């Protein structure tokens, strides 16, 4: 269990409160989205928004719908009802592919293609859209410096990389085309605790430095609070509470929120 639950809210909350007096663009807008598989309602009229340059952490028990919602935002699934807009443009069947190129996507364990080298994984899409080798090398140099990856590691296939290296390269792939939006589905879920701690620090620094809009799915409340400006807690396909970590802890909206927060405490707190 991540011990970051004891930390205060993400310090960028101070910036957000200051910015409330100014116009802030909404980059991701989810309006009244529902999704059903047979008789199972996976998402039930979900509405959320993420402002430009901010991070929203979605958290909740397995099967609550958070990963399904992320895939709908990415355009990998279609909702039955409602709408999703990226930078004011509603996702449709016609523009789904073009909008997807403006979003980076990171999944658990990295999702790198095992038969390709790390370099080939990074350049799949850039080659498809016609980047030159010079453009690719320039971008890779920037991303290697940003993520702390040795350029020589890019000659390896994923099976020859450590978990932390593979996840950093997966992040590089998501950032390769310099997207406006970054979507992350349990990106650190299968990482060794020590490496996970390092990556959490690296991710928060990267989010701040690049000013990306991030939608993050995690099971860990401490991680959600550390990386996110806000947290949306889901249960049964609905958003039960949307606010800061401090609001969830001090003012739980329902008994479930209180139970969820209590269940996330570190065993070390009782030692």
KOLKE-891320 format. One record per residue (C-alpha): residue in three letters; residue number from 1; x, y, z. Coordinates in Angstrom, 1 decimal. Layout:
! KOLKE-891320
+------+-----+--------+--------+--------+
: code : pos :     px :     py :     pz :
+------+-----+--------+--------+--------+
:  ALA : NUM :      X :      Y :      Z :
...
+------+-----+--------+--------+--------+
***
This chain:
! KOLKE-891320
+------+-----+--------+--------+--------+
: code : pos :     px :     py :     pz :
+------+-----+--------+--------+--------+
:  UNK :   1 :    0.0 :    0.0 :    0.0 :
:  UNK :   2 :    1.4 :    3.4 :   -0.9 :
:  UNK :   3 :    2.2 :    5.5 :    2.2 :
:  UNK :   4 :    1.7 :    8.8 :    0.3 :
:  UNK :   5 :   -1.8 :    8.9 :    1.8 :
:  UNK :   6 :   -0.4 :   10.9 :    4.7 :
:  UNK :   7 :    0.9 :   13.7 :    2.4 :
:  UNK :   8 :   -0.9 :   17.0 :    1.9 :
:  UNK :   9 :   -2.7 :   17.7 :   -1.3 :
:  UNK :  10 :   -0.7 :   18.4 :   -4.5 :
:  UNK :  11 :    1.0 :   21.8 :   -4.0 :
:  UNK :  12 :   -0.4 :   22.9 :   -7.4 :
:  UNK :  13 :   -3.7 :   23.4 :   -5.6 :
:  UNK :  14 :   -2.4 :   26.8 :   -4.6 :
:  UNK :  15 :   -1.9 :   27.7 :   -8.2 :
:  UNK :  16 :   -5.5 :   26.4 :   -9.0 :
:  UNK :  17 :   -7.0 :   28.5 :   -6.3 :
:  UNK :  18 :   -5.1 :   31.6 :   -7.5 :
:  UNK :  19 :   -6.2 :   30.9 :  -11.1 :
:  UNK :  20 :   -9.9 :   30.8 :  -10.2 :
:  UNK :  21 :  -10.1 :   34.6 :  -10.7 :
:  UNK :  22 :   -9.0 :   34.1 :  -14.3 :
:  UNK :  23 :  -10.4 :   32.4 :  -17.3 :
:  UNK :  24 :   -9.2 :   28.8 :  -17.5 :
:  UNK :  25 :   -9.8 :   26.6 :  -20.6 :
:  UNK :  26 :  -11.4 :   23.2 :  -20.2 :
:  UNK :  27 :   -9.4 :   20.7 :  -22.1 :
:  UNK :  28 :  -11.4 :   17.5 :  -21.3 :
:  UNK :  29 :  -15.2 :   17.7 :  -20.9 :
:  UNK :  30 :  -17.3 :   14.6 :  -20.2 :
:  UNK :  31 :  -21.0 :   15.2 :  -20.2 :
:  UNK :  32 :  -23.6 :   12.8 :  -19.0 :
:  UNK :  33 :  -21.8 :    9.7 :  -20.3 :
:  UNK :  34 :  -23.3 :    6.3 :  -20.0 :
:  UNK :  35 :  -22.2 :    2.9 :  -21.2 :
:  UNK :  36 :  -24.0 :   -0.5 :  -21.0 :
:  UNK :  37 :  -22.8 :   -4.0 :  -21.8 :
:  UNK :  38 :  -25.9 :   -6.2 :  -22.0 :
:  UNK :  39 :  -27.7 :   -5.6 :  -18.7 :
:  UNK :  40 :  -24.6 :   -4.3 :  -17.0 :
:  UNK :  41 :  -24.5 :   -0.5 :  -16.7 :
:  UNK :  42 :  -20.8 :    0.2 :  -16.5 :
:  UNK :  43 :  -21.1 :    4.0 :  -16.6 :
:  UNK :  44 :  -24.2 :    5.8 :  -15.4 :
:  UNK :  45 :  -24.5 :    9.5 :  -16.5 :
:  UNK :  46 :  -20.9 :   10.5 :  -15.6 :
:  UNK :  47 :  -19.9 :   14.2 :  -15.9 :
:  UNK :  48 :  -16.4 :   15.4 :  -15.3 :
:  UNK :  49 :  -14.1 :   18.1 :  -16.6 :
:  UNK :  50 :  -10.3 :   18.7 :  -16.6 :
:  UNK :  51 :   -8.8 :   22.2 :  -17.0 :
:  UNK :  52 :   -5.8 :   22.8 :  -19.3 :
:  UNK :  53 :   -2.6 :   21.9 :  -17.5 :
:  UNK :  54 :   -4.3 :   20.1 :  -14.6 :
:  UNK :  55 :   -4.4 :   16.5 :  -13.5 :
:  UNK :  56 :   -7.5 :   14.6 :  -12.5 :
:  UNK :  57 :   -7.1 :   11.3 :  -10.7 :
:  UNK :  58 :   -9.9 :    8.8 :  -11.1 :
:  UNK :  59 :  -10.0 :    6.2 :   -8.4 :
:  UNK :  60 :  -12.3 :    3.5 :   -7.1 :
:  UNK :  61 :  -12.7 :   -0.2 :   -6.7 :
:  UNK :  62 :  -12.3 :   -2.7 :   -9.5 :
:  UNK :  63 :  -15.2 :   -2.6 :  -11.9 :
:  UNK :  64 :  -16.4 :    0.9 :  -11.1 :
:  UNK :  65 :  -16.0 :    2.1 :  -14.7 :
:  UNK :  66 :  -12.9 :    4.3 :  -14.5 :
:  UNK :  67 :  -10.9 :    2.4 :  -17.1 :
:  UNK :  68 :  -13.9 :    2.2 :  -19.4 :
:  UNK :  69 :  -14.3 :    6.0 :  -19.1 :
:  UNK :  70 :  -10.7 :    6.5 :  -20.0 :
:  UNK :  71 :  -11.0 :    4.4 :  -23.1 :
:  UNK :  72 :  -14.1 :    6.4 :  -24.2 :
:  UNK :  73 :  -12.1 :    9.6 :  -23.8 :
:  UNK :  74 :   -9.3 :    8.1 :  -25.9 :
:  UNK :  75 :  -11.8 :    7.2 :  -28.6 :
:  UNK :  76 :  -11.2 :    3.5 :  -28.2 :
:  UNK :  77 :  -14.8 :    2.9 :  -27.1 :
:  UNK :  78 :  -18.0 :    4.7 :  -27.9 :
:  UNK :  79 :  -20.5 :    5.8 :  -25.2 :
:  UNK :  80 :  -24.2 :    4.9 :  -25.5 :
:  UNK :  81 :  -25.2 :    8.4 :  -24.2 :
:  UNK :  82 :  -23.6 :   11.7 :  -23.5 :
:  UNK :  83 :  -20.6 :   13.4 :  -25.1 :
:  UNK :  84 :  -16.8 :   13.8 :  -24.7 :
:  UNK :  85 :  -15.0 :   16.9 :  -25.9 :
:  UNK :  86 :  -11.3 :   17.5 :  -26.3 :
:  UNK :  87 :  -10.3 :   21.2 :  -26.3 :
:  UNK :  88 :  -13.9 :   22.1 :  -27.2 :
:  UNK :  89 :  -14.2 :   19.6 :  -30.1 :
:  UNK :  90 :  -16.7 :   16.7 :  -29.5 :
:  UNK :  91 :  -15.4 :   13.2 :  -30.3 :
:  UNK :  92 :  -17.3 :   11.7 :  -33.2 :
:  UNK :  93 :  -16.8 :    8.7 :  -35.5 :
:  UNK :  94 :  -15.4 :   11.0 :  -38.1 :
:  UNK :  95 :  -12.8 :   12.8 :  -36.1 :
:  UNK :  96 :  -11.9 :   10.0 :  -33.6 :
:  UNK :  97 :   -8.6 :    9.1 :  -35.2 :
:  UNK :  98 :   -7.4 :   12.7 :  -35.6 :
:  UNK :  99 :   -8.2 :   13.5 :  -32.0 :
:  UNK : 100 :   -6.5 :   10.4 :  -30.8 :
:  UNK : 101 :   -3.2 :   11.7 :  -32.2 :
:  UNK : 102 :   -3.5 :   14.7 :  -29.9 :
:  UNK : 103 :   -3.6 :   12.4 :  -26.9 :
:  UNK : 104 :   -0.9 :   10.2 :  -25.3 :
:  UNK : 105 :   -1.9 :    6.9 :  -23.7 :
:  UNK : 106 :    0.0 :    5.0 :  -21.1 :
:  UNK : 107 :   -1.3 :    1.6 :  -19.8 :
:  UNK : 108 :   -0.2 :   -0.7 :  -17.0 :
:  UNK : 109 :    3.1 :   -2.5 :  -17.6 :
:  UNK : 110 :    3.8 :   -0.1 :  -20.4 :
:  UNK : 111 :    2.1 :   -1.9 :  -23.3 :
:  UNK : 112 :    5.3 :   -1.9 :  -25.4 :
:  UNK : 113 :    5.3 :   -4.3 :  -28.4 :
:  UNK : 114 :    7.6 :   -7.1 :  -27.4 :
:  UNK : 115 :    8.9 :   -7.9 :  -30.9 :
:  UNK : 116 :   10.1 :   -4.3 :  -31.5 :
:  UNK : 117 :   13.0 :   -2.4 :  -30.0 :
:  UNK : 118 :   12.3 :    0.5 :  -27.6 :
:  UNK : 119 :   13.3 :    2.9 :  -30.5 :
:  UNK : 120 :   10.8 :    1.2 :  -32.9 :
:  UNK : 121 :    8.1 :    1.4 :  -30.3 :
:  UNK : 122 :    8.7 :    5.1 :  -29.9 :
:  UNK : 123 :    8.7 :    5.9 :  -33.6 :
:  UNK : 124 :    5.7 :    3.8 :  -34.8 :
:  UNK : 125 :    3.3 :    6.7 :  -35.1 :
:  UNK : 126 :    5.9 :    9.3 :  -36.0 :
:  UNK : 127 :    7.0 :    7.2 :  -39.0 :
:  UNK : 128 :    3.3 :    6.6 :  -39.9 :
:  UNK : 129 :    2.6 :   10.4 :  -40.2 :
:  UNK : 130 :    5.8 :   11.0 :  -42.1 :
:  UNK : 131 :    8.4 :   12.5 :  -39.6 :
:  UNK : 132 :   11.9 :   12.6 :  -40.9 :
:  UNK : 133 :   14.7 :   10.8 :  -39.0 :
:  UNK : 134 :   16.1 :   14.2 :  -37.9 :
:  UNK : 135 :   12.7 :   15.1 :  -36.4 :
:  UNK : 136 :   12.5 :   11.8 :  -34.6 :
:  UNK : 137 :   16.0 :   12.1 :  -33.2 :
:  UNK : 138 :   15.5 :   15.6 :  -32.0 :
:  UNK : 139 :   12.3 :   14.7 :  -30.2 :
:  UNK : 140 :   13.8 :   11.5 :  -28.7 :
:  UNK : 141 :   16.8 :   13.5 :  -27.3 :
:  UNK : 142 :   14.4 :   15.8 :  -25.5 :
:  UNK : 143 :   12.4 :   12.9 :  -24.1 :
:  UNK : 144 :   15.4 :   11.0 :  -23.0 :
:  UNK : 145 :   16.6 :   14.0 :  -21.0 :
:  UNK : 146 :   13.1 :   14.5 :  -19.6 :
:  UNK : 147 :   12.7 :   10.9 :  -18.4 :
:  UNK : 148 :   16.3 :   10.1 :  -17.5 :
:  UNK : 149 :   16.6 :    7.3 :  -20.1 :
:  UNK : 150 :   20.0 :    6.4 :  -21.5 :
:  UNK : 151 :   19.7 :    6.7 :  -25.3 :
:  UNK : 152 :   21.6 :    3.3 :  -25.6 :
:  UNK : 153 :   18.6 :    1.5 :  -24.0 :
:  UNK : 154 :   16.5 :    2.3 :  -27.0 :
:  UNK : 155 :   18.2 :   -0.5 :  -28.9 :
:  UNK : 156 :   16.8 :   -3.1 :  -26.5 :
:  UNK : 157 :   13.6 :   -5.0 :  -26.8 :
:  UNK : 158 :   11.1 :   -4.7 :  -23.9 :
:  UNK : 159 :   12.1 :   -8.0 :  -22.4 :
:  UNK : 160 :   15.6 :   -6.7 :  -21.8 :
:  UNK : 161 :   14.4 :   -3.6 :  -19.9 :
:  UNK : 162 :   13.6 :   -3.3 :  -16.2 :
:  UNK : 163 :   10.0 :   -2.5 :  -15.2 :
:  UNK : 164 :   11.0 :    1.1 :  -14.5 :
:  UNK : 165 :   12.8 :    1.5 :  -17.8 :
:  UNK : 166 :    9.9 :    0.1 :  -19.8 :
:  UNK : 167 :    7.4 :    2.4 :  -18.1 :
:  UNK : 168 :    9.6 :    5.4 :  -18.7 :
:  UNK : 169 :    9.8 :    4.4 :  -22.4 :
:  UNK : 170 :    6.1 :    3.9 :  -22.5 :
:  UNK : 171 :    5.7 :    7.5 :  -21.2 :
:  UNK : 172 :    8.1 :    8.7 :  -23.9 :
:  UNK : 173 :    6.0 :    7.0 :  -26.5 :
:  UNK : 174 :    2.9 :    8.7 :  -25.2 :
:  UNK : 175 :    4.7 :   12.1 :  -25.4 :
:  UNK : 176 :    6.4 :   11.5 :  -28.7 :
:  UNK : 177 :    4.0 :   13.7 :  -30.7 :
:  UNK : 178 :    3.8 :   16.3 :  -28.0 :
:  UNK : 179 :    0.1 :   15.7 :  -27.3 :
:  UNK : 180 :   -2.2 :   18.2 :  -25.5 :
:  UNK : 181 :   -3.7 :   15.5 :  -23.3 :
:  UNK : 182 :   -2.1 :   12.5 :  -21.5 :
:  UNK : 183 :   -4.3 :    9.5 :  -20.5 :
:  UNK : 184 :   -2.8 :    7.1 :  -18.0 :
:  UNK : 185 :   -4.4 :    3.8 :  -16.9 :
:  UNK : 186 :   -2.8 :    2.3 :  -13.8 :
:  UNK : 187 :    0.6 :    3.3 :  -15.2 :
:  UNK : 188 :    2.5 :    2.3 :  -12.0 :
:  UNK : 189 :    0.3 :   -0.6 :  -10.9 :
:  UNK : 190 :    2.8 :   -3.4 :  -11.6 :
:  UNK : 191 :    6.0 :   -1.6 :  -10.6 :
:  UNK : 192 :    8.3 :   -2.5 :   -7.6 :
:  UNK : 193 :    7.5 :   -0.2 :   -4.7 :
:  UNK : 194 :   10.9 :    1.6 :   -4.7 :
:  UNK : 195 :   10.8 :    2.2 :   -8.4 :
:  UNK : 196 :    7.2 :    3.2 :   -8.1 :
:  UNK : 197 :    8.2 :    5.9 :   -5.6 :
:  UNK : 198 :   10.8 :    7.3 :   -8.0 :
:  UNK : 199 :    8.4 :    7.3 :  -10.9 :
:  UNK : 200 :    5.7 :    9.1 :   -8.9 :
:  UNK : 201 :    8.2 :   11.9 :   -8.2 :
:  UNK : 202 :    9.3 :   11.9 :  -11.9 :
:  UNK : 203 :    5.7 :   12.0 :  -13.2 :
:  UNK : 204 :    4.7 :   14.9 :  -11.0 :
:  UNK : 205 :    7.8 :   16.9 :  -12.1 :
:  UNK : 206 :    7.0 :   16.0 :  -15.8 :
:  UNK : 207 :    3.4 :   17.0 :  -15.4 :
:  UNK : 208 :    4.4 :   20.4 :  -13.9 :
:  UNK : 209 :    7.2 :   21.0 :  -16.4 :
:  UNK : 210 :    5.2 :   20.2 :  -19.6 :
:  UNK : 211 :    1.9 :   21.7 :  -18.4 :
:  UNK : 212 :    0.0 :   18.8 :  -19.9 :
:  UNK : 213 :   -3.7 :   18.0 :  -19.2 :
:  UNK : 214 :   -3.7 :   14.6 :  -17.5 :
:  UNK : 215 :   -6.5 :   12.1 :  -16.8 :
:  UNK : 216 :   -5.1 :    9.3 :  -14.5 :
:  UNK : 217 :   -6.6 :    6.1 :  -13.3 :
:  UNK : 218 :   -5.2 :    4.5 :  -10.2 :
:  UNK : 219 :   -6.4 :    2.2 :   -7.3 :
:  UNK : 220 :   -4.1 :    4.1 :   -4.8 :
:  UNK : 221 :   -5.5 :    7.1 :   -3.0 :
:  UNK : 222 :   -2.1 :    8.3 :   -1.9 :
:  UNK : 223 :   -0.8 :    8.2 :   -5.5 :
:  UNK : 224 :   -4.0 :    9.9 :   -6.7 :
:  UNK : 225 :   -3.5 :   12.7 :   -4.2 :
:  UNK : 226 :    0.3 :   13.0 :   -4.9 :
:  UNK : 227 :   -0.2 :   13.3 :   -8.7 :
:  UNK : 228 :   -3.6 :   14.8 :   -9.0 :
:  UNK : 229 :   -5.0 :   18.3 :   -8.6 :
:  UNK : 230 :   -8.4 :   16.8 :   -8.0 :
:  UNK : 231 :   -9.7 :   13.3 :   -7.3 :
:  UNK : 232 :  -12.9 :   11.7 :   -8.7 :
:  UNK : 233 :  -13.9 :    8.7 :   -6.6 :
:  UNK : 234 :  -16.2 :    6.3 :   -8.6 :
:  UNK : 235 :  -18.5 :    3.5 :   -7.4 :
:  UNK : 236 :  -20.9 :    1.5 :   -9.6 :
:  UNK : 237 :  -20.3 :    3.6 :  -12.7 :
:  UNK : 238 :  -21.0 :    6.9 :  -11.0 :
:  UNK : 239 :  -18.8 :    9.7 :   -9.6 :
:  UNK : 240 :  -19.5 :    9.7 :   -5.8 :
:  UNK : 241 :  -17.3 :   12.6 :   -4.9 :
:  UNK : 242 :  -15.1 :   15.0 :   -7.0 :
:  UNK : 243 :  -12.7 :   17.2 :   -5.0 :
:  UNK : 244 :   -9.3 :   17.4 :   -3.4 :
:  UNK : 245 :   -7.8 :   14.6 :   -1.3 :
:  UNK : 246 :   -8.3 :   16.8 :    1.7 :
:  UNK : 247 :  -12.0 :   17.2 :    0.9 :
:  UNK : 248 :  -12.4 :   13.4 :    0.6 :
:  UNK : 249 :  -10.6 :   12.8 :    3.9 :
:  UNK : 250 :  -12.2 :   15.6 :    5.9 :
:  UNK : 251 :  -15.7 :   15.8 :    4.3 :
:  UNK : 252 :  -16.7 :   12.4 :    2.8 :
:  UNK : 253 :  -19.8 :   12.7 :    0.7 :
:  UNK : 254 :  -21.1 :    9.2 :    1.6 :
:  UNK : 255 :  -20.3 :    6.4 :    4.0 :
:  UNK : 256 :  -18.6 :    4.6 :    1.0 :
:  UNK : 257 :  -16.2 :    7.5 :    0.6 :
:  UNK : 258 :  -15.2 :    7.3 :    4.3 :
:  UNK : 259 :  -14.8 :    3.5 :    4.1 :
:  UNK : 260 :  -12.7 :    3.8 :    0.9 :
:  UNK : 261 :  -10.4 :    6.4 :    2.5 :
:  UNK : 262 :  -10.1 :    4.3 :    5.7 :
:  UNK : 263 :   -9.2 :    1.2 :    3.8 :
:  UNK : 264 :   -6.4 :    3.0 :    2.0 :
:  UNK : 265 :   -4.4 :    3.7 :    5.2 :
:  UNK : 266 :   -0.9 :    2.3 :    5.4 :
:  UNK : 267 :   -0.3 :   -0.5 :    7.8 :
:  UNK : 268 :    2.7 :    1.5 :    9.1 :
:  UNK : 269 :    0.3 :    4.0 :   10.6 :
:  UNK : 270 :   -0.7 :    1.4 :   13.1 :
:  UNK : 271 :    2.9 :    0.4 :   14.1 :
+------+-----+--------+--------+--------+
***
